[in-house]
Amino acid sequence: MRKFGIKAVAGLLIAAGLAIGGAQLLTANRKTDTTASVDIHDRRLIEAGAYIARTGDCVACHSVPNGKPFAGGLAMQTPVGTIYSSNITPDQQSGIGSYSYADFKNAVQHGIRKDGTPLYPAMPYPSYAIMPDTDIQALYAYFMSQVEPVSQPSADSTIPWPLNMRWPMAWWQLLFAGQRDFAAPAGADEKLTRGAYLVEGPGHCGACHTPRGLAYQEKALSLADGDAFLSGAVIDGWRAKSLRGEAQGLQSWSAEEIGLFLKTGRTDKVAAFGAMADVVEHSTRYFTDGDIASIAAYLKQLPAVNGKLATFPPKADTTTAALRDGRYDARGAVIYMEQCVVCHRADGQGMPRIFPALAGNSAVFAQNPQSIIQITLEGGKMPANDTDVMAFAMPGFKHLSNQDVTDVINFIRTAWTNQAPPIGENDVAHIRDFLASKKPNIVAGGKHE
């Protein structure tokens, strides 16, 4: 028995050594050794890089509110712990100031740090992999010459051992982040091709809107990879809605509304909150009108997910008259009149571009209720933009009991013409616990907010 135990331990050690050694070989083979020379003082290259950084939404993930741009520290909640975004300013010690162009390309497109450490897939390098070298070179010129260096060390994740070991990520990358090129959708014109590239590549929309598998991989990186692409997912406690053409996706949105939302974070019915508000404020509001139109056209032509409801059956609005007549048939209706009606009105239409509508709002009647629960508990602020003078905020309602929040959300999700499944008190309790356990961001000096 003792000899058997020693042999078993020895076998495990050998297997572990082979796995680690194999991971190191995989990383070495994955890295590029390009010797391309990039003139980081080329004005046209820098200007192109500044715009590409916007299309890649680099600042939203690598900055914290009221912090220095690109200095990192943003707390990203994952199922196994919190990952803090890294400092990508050209600081020599704590940033990427010592990175050669090859080092930069390896990090952005292959998920490998300068020291050879594989990056977690919170960094969307599977999406950035399809970007052409000219765009990566422009990004490098911009970051190295125009971004202010900030001395702010990156923070370690809270992922526990052994899940925090990095070498297994090399095997993950082999399975889920292989080399790939952009392929335009069949029959797509120039406009749709550009939209598909922005969505699949620098915009990395799938990083939030495509569900992930057990290994935290995106289940599809393009529509050609499978029907899961952009079919909706949960990230950081928010429901990133389906961007496909079903009833609870973008079926009720026009291409013009999609474009307006990306440019301003608002339409007459909906408003961006949570992570999407950051995307609009830091990224999509700066897109050219042509790129906005291309993305909207591409998203609008995506089909409904197989098996999902394409359109809702007709439903008459009996809610408005009942509320105006003082007929409150459910506890949720009473709470709505006490807490919500001043802004969102008895007809659920709110005020266009000021207070979002709750009637006909696809975020309200989403199949998964995480977003509406979180915004009810936490509140939120609309993103700033160049069209609307004021960015309005919604207060949080944490003071309400779980049962009260459940009742009012169930009322809203089935009132007017809305159609959605009910939620339970346990759904609200889960989100409340999640919010209470969230780790804060890291600000200058390595301190928490």
C-alpha positions as a printed NumPy array, in Angstrom:
array([[  0.   ,   0.   ,   0.   ],
       [  2.817,   2.363,   0.875],
       [  4.625,   1.621,  -2.402],
       [  1.372,   2.072,  -4.274],
       [  0.856,   5.444,  -2.57 ],
       [  4.355,   6.611,  -3.426],
       [  3.887,   5.526,  -7.038],
       [  0.554,   7.321,  -7.222],
       [  2.041,  10.546,  -5.863],
       [  5.006,  10.214,  -8.226],
       [  2.637,   9.659, -11.118],
       [  0.63 ,  12.731, -10.225],
       [  3.784,  14.823,  -9.973],
       [  4.97 ,  13.599, -13.365],
       [  1.57 ,  14.298, -14.902],
       [  1.536,  17.778, -13.358],
       [  5.057,  18.437, -14.643],
       [  4.087,  17.345, -18.136],
       [  0.954,  19.523, -18.017],
       [  2.922,  22.58 , -16.862],
       [  5.699,  21.942, -19.351],
       [  3.153,  21.478, -22.124],
       [  1.466,  24.731, -21.131],
       [  4.792,  26.571, -21.366],
       [  5.376,  25.145, -24.843],
       [  1.879,  26.138, -25.909],
       [  2.442,  29.703, -24.72 ],
       [  5.808,  29.913, -26.466],
       [  4.307,  28.651, -29.714],
       [  1.354,  31.019, -29.422],
       [  3.483,  34.157, -29.095],
       [  4.401,  36.234, -32.109],
       [  8.002,  37.238, -32.676],
       [  7.155,  39.973, -35.153],
       [  9.908,  42.5  , -35.783],
       [  7.528,  45.061, -37.301],
       [  8.654,  48.61 , -36.614],
       [  6.005,  51.062, -35.441],
       [  6.583,  54.819, -35.545],
       [  4.842,  55.871, -32.348],
       [  5.182,  59.535, -33.341],
       [  3.291,  59.195, -36.646],
       [  0.342,  61.579, -36.225],
       [ -1.953,  59.726, -38.606],
       [ -1.191,  56.436, -36.897],
       [ -1.827,  57.958, -33.474],
       [ -5.144,  59.47 , -34.54 ],
       [ -6.248,  56.154, -36.006],
       [ -5.211,  54.404, -32.79 ],
       [ -7.202,  56.817, -30.643],
       [-10.358,  55.956, -32.572],
       [ -9.626,  52.221, -32.564],
       [ -9.202,  52.401, -28.774],
       [-12.733,  53.805, -28.643],
       [-14.098,  51.021, -30.845],
       [-12.342,  48.523, -28.556],
       [-13.756,  50.202, -25.435],
       [-10.361,  49.959, -23.73 ],
       [-10.981,  52.836, -21.33 ],
       [-14.204,  51.445, -19.819],
       [-12.554,  48.281, -18.491],
       [ -9.122,  49.715, -17.702],
       [-10.326,  52.747, -15.728],
       [-12.349,  53.348, -12.582],
       [-14.809,  56.184, -11.914],
       [-12.896,  59.38 , -11.101],
       [ -9.604,  57.566, -11.693],
       [ -6.877,  58.115, -14.253],
       [ -7.692,  56.772, -17.72 ],
       [ -6.291,  53.321, -18.478],
       [ -4.67 ,  52.968, -15.018],
       [ -6.669,  49.816, -14.252],
       [ -8.234,  48.743, -10.979],
       [-11.77 ,  48.067, -12.19 ],
       [-13.271,  45.189, -10.212],
       [-14.793,  42.604, -12.532],
       [-16.9  ,  40.014, -10.76 ],
       [-16.597,  36.46 , -12.111],
       [-18.216,  33.236, -10.863],
       [-14.972,  32.286,  -9.076],
       [-13.77 ,  35.646,  -7.765],
       [-12.925,  39.231,  -8.631],
       [-10.424,  40.157, -11.334],
       [ -8.972,  43.677, -11.387],
       [ -8.182,  45.236, -14.74 ],
       [ -4.522,  46.008, -15.35 ],
       [ -2.686,  49.295, -15.831],
       [ -2.21 ,  49.803, -19.584],
       [ -0.673,  53.268, -19.433],
       [  2.941,  53.567, -20.699],
       [  4.349,  53.648, -17.164],
       [  7.627,  51.706, -17.153],
       [  7.108,  49.911, -13.833],
       [  3.387,  49.332, -13.345],
       [  2.094,  49.747, -16.9  ],
       [  3.09 ,  48.671, -20.4  ],
       [  5.834,  51.241, -20.97 ],
       [  8.449,  48.504, -21.437],
       [  6.377,  46.577, -23.975],
       [  7.74 ,  46.213, -27.482],
       [  5.226,  46.091, -30.317],
       [  5.51 ,  42.286, -30.28 ],
       [  4.766,  42.258, -26.524],
       [  1.745,  44.498, -27.087],
       [  0.392,  42.358, -29.908],
       [  0.861,  39.205, -27.835],
       [ -1.169,  40.69 , -24.99 ],
       [ -3.957,  42.183, -27.097],
       [ -4.486,  39.363, -29.593],
       [ -2.987,  36.254, -28.   ],
       [ -3.658,  36.843, -24.296],
       [ -0.025,  36.648, -23.16 ],
       [  1.691,  39.173, -20.905],
       [  5.255,  40.356, -21.498],
       [  6.472,  37.937, -18.82 ],
       [  4.826,  35.03 , -20.641],
       [  1.876,  34.689, -18.269],
       [ -1.445,  33.791, -19.95 ],
       [ -4.218,  36.322, -19.388],
       [ -7.662,  35.501, -18.065],
       [-10.45 ,  35.671, -20.706],
       [-11.869,  38.731, -18.972],
       [ -9.555,  40.368, -21.521],
       [-11.44 ,  39.828, -24.822],
       [ -8.444,  38.696, -26.86 ],
       [-10.534,  36.003, -28.628],
       [-12.416,  38.921, -30.222],
       [ -9.387,  41.136, -30.804],
       [ -7.724,  38.223, -32.638],
       [ -9.495,  39.173, -35.882],
       [ -8.198,  42.752, -35.912],
       [ -5.655,  43.497, -38.693],
       [ -2.029,  44.305, -37.884],
       [ -2.502,  47.89 , -39.064],
       [ -5.082,  48.48 , -36.316],
       [ -2.911,  46.881, -33.623],
       [  0.034,  49.022, -34.716],
       [ -2.123,  52.147, -34.541],
       [ -3.245,  51.181, -31.034],
       [  0.359,  50.704, -29.966],
       [  1.356,  54.142, -31.29 ],
       [ -1.566,  55.761, -29.457],
       [ -0.919,  54.1  , -26.097],
       [  2.816,  54.672, -26.17 ],
       [  2.719,  58.33 , -27.205],
       [ -0.597,  59.867, -26.14 ],
       [ -1.751,  58.115, -22.959],
       [ -0.5  ,  59.653, -19.712],
       [  1.759,  57.286, -17.716],
       [  0.298,  56.474, -14.304],
       [  2.167,  54.722, -11.515],
       [ -0.485,  52.379, -10.139],
       [  0.364,  48.707,  -9.641],
       [ -2.207,  46.171, -10.774],
       [ -4.   ,  44.255,  -8.032],
       [ -4.099,  40.479,  -7.661],
       [ -7.403,  38.74 ,  -8.207],
       [ -9.426,  37.269,  -5.345],
       [ -9.75 ,  33.943,  -7.159],
       [ -8.684,  31.254,  -4.664],
       [ -5.979,  28.642,  -5.174],
       [ -5.817,  26.421,  -7.213],
       [ -8.209,  28.194,  -9.587],
       [ -5.918,  31.235,  -9.671],
       [ -3.032,  29.313, -11.23 ],
       [ -2.29 ,  30.853, -14.616],
       [ -0.53 ,  28.024, -16.457],
       [ -3.767,  26.082, -17.139],
       [ -4.918,  29.112, -19.134],
       [ -2.499,  28.035, -21.87 ],
       [ -4.576,  24.894, -22.361],
       [ -7.775,  26.979, -22.241],
       [ -6.374,  29.199, -24.982],
       [ -5.548,  26.162, -27.093],
       [ -9.156,  24.978, -26.861],
       [-11.076,  28.245, -27.017],
       [ -8.88 ,  31.072, -28.322],
       [ -7.157,  29.74 , -31.383],
       [ -5.983,  31.761, -34.341],
       [ -8.834,  33.005, -36.477],
       [ -9.537,  35.55 , -39.161],
       [-12.586,  37.701, -39.761],
       [-15.035,  36.231, -42.259],
       [-17.74 ,  38.507, -43.631],
       [-21.277,  37.091, -43.447],
       [-22.363,  35.407, -46.664],
       [-23.832,  37.911, -49.107],
       [-23.086,  40.906, -46.868],
       [-22.509,  44.29 , -48.478],
       [-19.832,  46.714, -47.317],
       [-22.081,  48.219, -44.622],
       [-23.062,  44.883, -43.07 ],
       [-19.491,  43.618, -43.318],
       [-18.208,  46.631, -41.384],
       [-20.927,  46.168, -38.761],
       [-20.123,  42.482, -38.362],
       [-16.41 ,  43.253, -37.97 ],
       [-17.019,  45.897, -35.296],
       [-19.414,  43.639, -33.365],
       [-17.257,  40.495, -33.547],
       [-13.863,  42.193, -33.299],
       [-12.953,  45.426, -31.499],
       [-16.448,  45.974, -30.108],
       [-16.325,  42.442, -28.568],
       [-20.091,  42.53 , -28.036],
       [-20.128,  38.79 , -27.517],
       [-17.937,  39.102, -24.416],
       [-21.046,  40.289, -22.561],
       [-23.974,  39.27 , -24.769],
       [-22.995,  35.66 , -25.588],
       [-23.471,  32.984, -22.905],
       [-20.372,  31.231, -21.591],
       [-19.717,  27.568, -21.085],
       [-18.436,  25.695, -18.05 ],
       [-14.866,  26.763, -18.868],
       [-16.   ,  30.405, -19.096],
       [-15.552,  30.371, -22.87 ],
       [-17.928,  32.222, -25.162],
       [-20.123,  29.569, -26.717],
       [-19.862,  31.237, -30.134],
       [-17.592,  33.99 , -31.458],
       [-19.714,  34.625, -34.548],
       [-23.06 ,  33.511, -35.917],
       [-21.191,  30.957, -38.02 ],
       [-19.973,  29.343, -34.76 ],
       [-23.438,  28.615, -33.456],
       [-26.856,  29.922, -32.487],
       [-25.655,  31.027, -29.031],
       [-23.943,  34.079, -30.551],
       [-25.282,  37.286, -28.963],
       [-28.218,  35.366, -27.482],
       [-27.898,  37.071, -24.078],
       [-25.902,  36.354, -20.938],
       [-25.463,  37.374, -17.307],
       [-22.366,  39.41 , -16.449],
       [-21.539,  41.235, -13.228],
       [-25.084,  40.682, -12.026],
       [-26.626,  42.309, -15.112],
       [-28.539,  40.596, -17.865],
       [-26.819,  41.542, -21.096],
       [-29.848,  41.212, -23.338],
       [-30.105,  39.134, -26.456],
       [-29.103,  41.158, -29.504],
       [-30.943,  38.779, -31.799],
       [-34.276,  39.229, -33.521],
       [-36.648,  37.61 , -31.042],
       [-39.397,  39.222, -28.984],
       [-37.233,  39.632, -25.896],
       [-34.237,  40.702, -27.976],
       [-34.147,  43.429, -30.612],
       [-37.328,  42.499, -32.498],
       [-39.158,  45.584, -31.199],
       [-36.222,  47.918, -31.948],
       [-35.759,  49.677, -35.275],
       [-32.272,  50.099, -36.736],
       [-32.621,  53.822, -36.037],
       [-33.38 ,  53.141, -32.354],
       [-30.375,  50.828, -32.066],
       [-28.166,  53.543, -33.534],
       [-29.611,  56.225, -31.265],
       [-29.084,  54.025, -28.233],
       [-25.428,  53.424, -29.135],
       [-24.878,  57.145, -29.711],
       [-26.681,  58.482, -26.649],
       [-27.57 ,  55.604, -24.325],
       [-31.252,  56.429, -24.726],
       [-34.27 ,  56.073, -26.94 ],
       [-37.77 ,  57.361, -26.239],
       [-38.406,  54.121, -24.325],
       [-35.167,  52.769, -22.86 ],
       [-31.985,  53.983, -21.189],
       [-28.613,  52.353, -20.601],
       [-27.619,  51.532, -17.047],
       [-24.878,  49.418, -15.509],
       [-21.971,  48.266, -17.652],
       [-23.72 ,  49.311, -20.868],
       [-23.851,  52.899, -19.628],
       [-20.039,  52.821, -19.395],
       [-19.802,  51.369, -22.899],
       [-21.885,  54.222, -24.298],
       [-20.192,  56.965, -22.285],
       [-16.626,  55.89 , -23.038],
       [-16.956,  54.16 , -26.362],
       [-19.94 ,  54.056, -28.721],
       [-20.875,  57.746, -28.389],
       [-17.579,  58.504, -30.158],
       [-18.21 ,  56.186, -33.115],
       [-18.662,  57.755, -36.522],
       [-22.21 ,  57.907, -37.826],
       [-21.21 ,  55.424, -40.504],
       [-19.95 ,  52.887, -37.97 ],
       [-23.052,  53.331, -35.808],
       [-25.28 ,  52.734, -38.833],
       [-23.256,  49.66 , -39.813],
       [-23.546,  48.092, -36.352],
       [-27.277,  48.842, -36.178],
       [-27.892,  47.365, -39.637],
       [-25.909,  44.233, -38.793],
       [-27.65 ,  43.647, -35.449],
       [-31.089,  44.299, -36.877],
       [-30.744,  41.627, -39.53 ],
       [-29.699,  38.891, -37.084],
       [-32.35 ,  36.167, -36.841],
       [-34.199,  35.104, -33.726],
       [-32.544,  32.396, -31.65 ],
       [-33.93 ,  28.96 , -32.462],
       [-36.732,  28.053, -30.093],
       [-37.239,  31.567, -28.749],
       [-40.459,  33.513, -29.21 ],
       [-40.212,  35.641, -32.357],
       [-43.015,  38.068, -31.463],
       [-45.39 ,  38.469, -28.543],
       [-49.072,  37.688, -29.078],
       [-51.358,  40.744, -28.915],
       [-52.289,  41.926, -25.435],
       [-54.646,  44.756, -24.509],
       [-53.558,  47.388, -21.973],
       [-55.952,  47.235, -19.04 ],
       [-53.405,  48.527, -16.536],
       [-53.521,  52.24 , -17.352],
       [-57.256,  52.596, -16.814],
       [-57.151,  50.534, -13.62 ],
       [-54.41 ,  52.652, -12.065],
       [-56.092,  55.892, -13.054],
       [-59.352,  54.664, -11.59 ],
       [-57.67 ,  53.694,  -8.315],
       [-58.222,  49.973,  -8.83 ],
       [-55.161,  48.248,  -7.414],
       [-55.694,  44.528,  -7.834],
       [-52.278,  43.465,  -6.533],
       [-49.828,  44.524,  -3.833],
       [-47.35 ,  45.309,  -6.615],
       [-49.745,  47.881,  -8.074],
       [-49.943,  49.651,  -4.702],
       [-46.156,  49.797,  -4.418],
       [-45.91 ,  51.059,  -7.993],
       [-48.279,  53.937,  -7.193],
       [-46.356,  54.697,  -3.989],
       [-42.829,  54.534,  -5.406],
       [-42.744,  54.64 ,  -9.221],
       [-45.682,  56.424, -10.792],
       [-44.308,  59.966, -10.397],
       [-41.558,  59.3  , -12.93 ],
       [-42.9  ,  56.395, -14.974],
       [-46.599,  57.437, -15.033],
       [-49.766,  55.396, -14.854],
       [-49.482,  54.443, -18.512],
       [-45.897,  53.204, -17.988],
       [-44.569,  55.498, -20.71 ],
       [-42.311,  57.634, -18.53 ],
       [-40.966,  60.786, -20.193],
       [-39.105,  60.348, -23.492],
       [-35.305,  60.564, -23.018],
       [-35.792,  61.571, -19.354],
       [-37.517,  58.75 , -17.478],
       [-37.481,  55.425, -19.327],
       [-40.739,  53.757, -20.223],
       [-41.593,  50.56 , -18.392],
       [-44.304,  49.57 , -20.854],
       [-42.806,  48.016, -23.976],
       [-39.253,  48.211, -22.591],
       [-37.383,  45.039, -23.609],
       [-35.129,  45.278, -20.541],
       [-38.233,  45.013, -18.343],
       [-39.755,  41.923, -19.918],
       [-36.486,  40.062, -20.513],
       [-36.715,  36.339, -19.806],
       [-34.045,  36.701, -17.111],
       [-34.807,  39.367, -14.5  ],
       [-31.319,  40.162, -13.149],
       [-31.1  ,  43.645, -14.668],
       [-34.48 ,  44.917, -13.523],
       [-33.83 ,  43.557, -10.028],
       [-30.399,  45.177,  -9.829],
       [-31.537,  48.572, -11.121],
       [-34.471,  48.505,  -8.675],
       [-32.173,  47.799,  -5.724],
       [-29.131,  49.872,  -6.718],
       [-30.473,  52.598,  -8.966],
       [-28.207,  53.984, -11.648],
       [-27.247,  56.916, -13.811],
       [-27.668,  57.413, -17.523],
       [-24.469,  57.927, -19.529],
       [-23.435,  61.411, -20.568],
       [-23.658,  62.082, -24.291],
       [-23.499,  64.931, -26.781],
       [-27.239,  65.056, -27.5  ],
       [-28.942,  65.234, -24.104],
       [-28.103,  68.093, -21.772],
       [-28.753,  66.174, -18.564],
       [-27.906,  62.649, -17.404],
       [-30.74 ,  61.543, -15.137],
       [-30.397,  59.085, -12.287],
       [-32.737,  56.55 , -10.753],
       [-32.623,  56.13 ,  -6.973],
       [-32.134,  52.723,  -5.435],
       [-34.873,  51.009,  -3.449],
       [-32.814,  48.803,  -1.148],
       [-35.008,  49.919,   1.718],
       [-37.903,  47.885,   0.331],
       [-38.199,  44.308,   1.509],
       [-37.424,  41.43 ,  -0.824],
       [-41.119,  40.644,  -1.   ],
       [-42.023,  44.25 ,  -1.887],
       [-39.389,  44.328,  -4.64 ],
       [-40.663,  40.994,  -5.945],
       [-44.254,  42.212,  -5.977],
       [-43.589,  45.483,  -7.78 ],
       [-41.309,  43.879, -10.378],
       [-43.857,  41.159, -11.088],
       [-46.476,  43.863, -11.512],
       [-44.306,  45.855, -13.938],
       [-43.294,  42.785, -15.974],
       [-46.909,  41.877, -16.683],
       [-48.571,  45.326, -16.689],
       [-49.73 ,  47.26 , -19.784],
       [-48.76 ,  45.108, -22.79 ],
       [-45.7  ,  43.547, -21.116],
       [-45.43 ,  39.76 , -21.051],
       [-42.796,  38.058, -18.895],
       [-42.546,  35.144, -16.456],
       [-42.838,  35.896, -12.735],
       [-39.85 ,  36.184, -10.431],
       [-39.554,  34.83 ,  -6.904],
       [-38.407,  36.401,  -3.656],
       [-35.306,  34.191,  -3.847],
       [-34.317,  35.93 ,  -7.123],
       [-34.297,  39.279,  -5.349],
       [-32.443,  37.87 ,  -2.35 ],
       [-29.772,  36.433,  -4.65 ],
       [-29.101,  39.789,  -6.34 ],
       [-29.143,  41.616,  -3.01 ],
       [-26.517,  39.198,  -1.646],
       [-24.464,  39.514,  -4.833],
       [-24.42 ,  43.324,  -4.564],
       [-23.432,  43.167,  -0.896],
       [-20.489,  40.881,  -1.682],
       [-19.099,  42.792,  -4.672],
       [-15.475,  43.856,  -4.294],
       [-14.751,  47.579,  -4.729],
       [-12.564,  49.05 ,  -7.448],
       [ -8.916,  49.934,  -6.834],
       [ -8.013,  53.623,  -7.027],
       [ -4.683,  55.481,  -6.983],
       [ -2.306,  54.317,  -4.287],
       [ -3.646,  50.773,  -4.363],
       [ -6.555,  51.667,  -2.093],
       [-10.143,  50.543,  -2.501],
       [-12.931,  52.96 ,  -3.254]])
